[in-house]
Amino acid sequence: MNPLILVFTGSFLALFFCAFLIRWILKQPQGNPKMIEISNYIFEGAKGYLRQQYKVVSIFFAVVFVILLIMALRGLLIIFVPFAFLAGGIFSGFCGFLGMWISAKSNARTTEAASSSLNKGLRMAFSSGMTMGLIVVGSGVLYLASWFLFLRMHYGDQYSIIASTMLCLGMGASGYALFARLGGGIYTKAADVGADLVGKVEAGIPEDDPRNPAVIADQVGDNVGDVAGMGADLFESYIGSIIAAIALAVAAGLGIKGMLAPLLLATGGIIASLVGYFFIRTKEDATQSSLLQALRKGIWAAAALTTVFSALIIHFYLPGHFRIFWAVVIGLLSGIFIGQFTEYFTSAGYKPTKHLSKTAQTGPATIIIEGLSLGMLSPLGPVITIGAAILGSFAISGGFQNFAMGLYGVGIAAVGMLSTLGITLATDAYGPVADNAGGIAEMAGLKSEVRKKTDQLDSLGNTTAATGKGFAIGSAALTALALIVAYRDHLINEAQRLGGITLDLELSLLDPTMIIGLFLGALLPFVFCALSLKAVGSAAASIIEEVRRQFSQIKGLLQGEAKADYPRCVSITTKSAQKEMILPSLLAIAAPIATGILLGLKGVMGLLVGSLASGFVLAIMMANAGGAWDNAKKYIEEGHHGGKGSDAHKAAVVGDTVGDPCKDTAGPSLNILLKLMAMVSIVFSGLVITYKLF
């Protein structure tokens, strides 16, 4: 049987099950008219935001498409690349939109389900997250398999040309993902900061109180940032890891079988994720620990099945290369370990965050200092894990005897880490649905028992979101490394295609251009984060002014006798986010091109390696510090250290407000920066080879 038939079958299976889940979700009751009204506000706000984002992104894609088409017509690119760029962006955007759509349609249904049973609430919210996971893996495999089939029909057995073209397929997805993740992150944190600072701190009203004009914008932000943005982010990580492994298979001399193996492994992961979904359920009197165990049960079941499928695929499809299987296992274990390290540093069930909450008793300054310290220490475990994964997968694949085979092992480890993405992403995308459900319960004035259940689900969502961010960052690092390694082979192929140009690719840390590139690469993540945080601050300032204006000018609003102008807050935040995301996004695209022309190919290699090293550590530091501040605040709200309204709680709110843009805007967006720069370097390699100054 043609292996591509199995790959297409796996992708269609994921998409069909996704359609089944959507149909099931839409059949569930939404609750009373008030709940439906609030849910519709959130849905319309999220839809309006994405509509505005598509306008901005369409301009970017049109301009870049024309540039790529001109390059292709001048022979600097293979002619299919501009069209693959558009297709990648469309697929990525579709995944984000569908994920947001079903998330917004599931929030009130989750509230209603939780009012009758905690297990029903969990199943409803997780089913929504599962649709996001399945649409990402199903679309990703379908996209790559379709292009592989087309290129194979066009180029036949010219595997090096097929691999070089496949490497260029990820730029469109990466480009859209950066806009989605960064723009959504700016939106959600600007709204969150505005709602918290003016509502909770200044006005002294509870979280998710309907009197707060920014409360709907805050709920919208959960969908556009943590669902649509996360989906687009992991879609491009997923396809990036697969296409890097495909390219490295050619360099390792494994031919068509080595190229198709990553797609088959991804297909095995899809089936395993579908099975893992049915393992997730809990009891009505479940504790936070047992809820977490319920989700872990599904992930572990999927990981175990993926291991079995991978062993069978490697044994029968790549006979004589069974050592590659252990690289898959290393990738899977690395993802689990990184999630555990992240959970340890961010969950209130462990010492670091408990100690952080205690420091809030002495004021905002000490909780900020302690949070920074915690964040800076937290990359230790993930960095060692990724380092061990790189060395382990390289060695176990025979890299010390055959260098190219070792690099293929590293690429396969990245595929292994992301192979269970269907269910891993579901545990992350589930969180915003639970968060929205709690907000709807509060705004609709439901019984306290319902809010208690949704709070349990929301608290679980905060933990899974933190581990999900750690997983996303770790997978981004391994994927970016695989792309950087594949970039070198791509340069050789491009030089041959452009007329047999001779390239000097002997890399040395004593080479001035390499050193400059390393410094610039190490600097870029800090500049990117600075621009991202500044963007949140600017957008938040506009929403803070609006919330204050409504409190002062709408008579009876604070007394609950008048209705807030929610759409105006949504509109202001949308426009601010779209405006502020442009400069950081352009930096990620312009930096590798400018470096290549000014410093040459060695400068670009230095840039990519430097940005990977500093960006990986910085992303983990910001994500974990922000997650710990958030959970320290929630730990205090549970009644510790004085509880809600105490001085410790006010200090923790400040810490959480500082941490929000770190964990939900700057940190996660760094994932895409690392991969997008590698993708841009690959796509524009022909231009740099031809027009470099040095």
Secondary structure, DSSP 8 states (H G I E B T S, - for coil): --HHHHHHHHHHHHHHHHHHHHHHHHHS---SHHHHHHHHHHHHHHHHHHHHHHHHHHHHHHHHHHHHHHHHHTTSS-TTHHHHHHHHHHHHHHHHHHHHHHHHHHHHHHHHHHHH-HHHHHHHHHHHHHHHHHHHHHHHHHHHHHHHHHHHHHHTT-HHHHHHHHHGGGHHHHHHHHHHHHHHHHHHHHHHHHIIIIIIIII---TT-TT-TTHHHHHHHHHIIIIIIHHHHHHHHHHHHHHHHHHHHHHTT-HHHHHHHHHHHHHHHHHHHHHHHTT----TT--HHHHHHHHHHHHHHHHHHHHHHHHHHHHHHSTT-THHHHHHHHHHHHHHHHHHHHHHHH-TTSHHHHHHHHHGGG-HHHHHHHHHHHHHHTTHHHHHHHHHHHHHHHHHTTTTT-HHHHHHHHHHHHHHHHTTHHHHHHHHHHHHHHHHHHHHHHHTT--HHHHHHHHHHHHHHHHHHHHHHHHHHHHHHHHHHHHHHHHHHHHHHHHHHTT---------TT-HHHHHHHHHHHHHHHHHHHHHHHHHHHHHHHHHHHHHHHHHHSTTTTTTSS---HHHHHHHHHHHHHHHTHHHHHHHHHHHHHHHHHHHHHHHHHHHHHHHHHHHHHHHHHHHHHHHHHHHHHHHHTTGGG-TTSHHHHHHHHHHHHHHHIIIIIHHHHHHHHHHHHHHHHHTHHHHHHH---
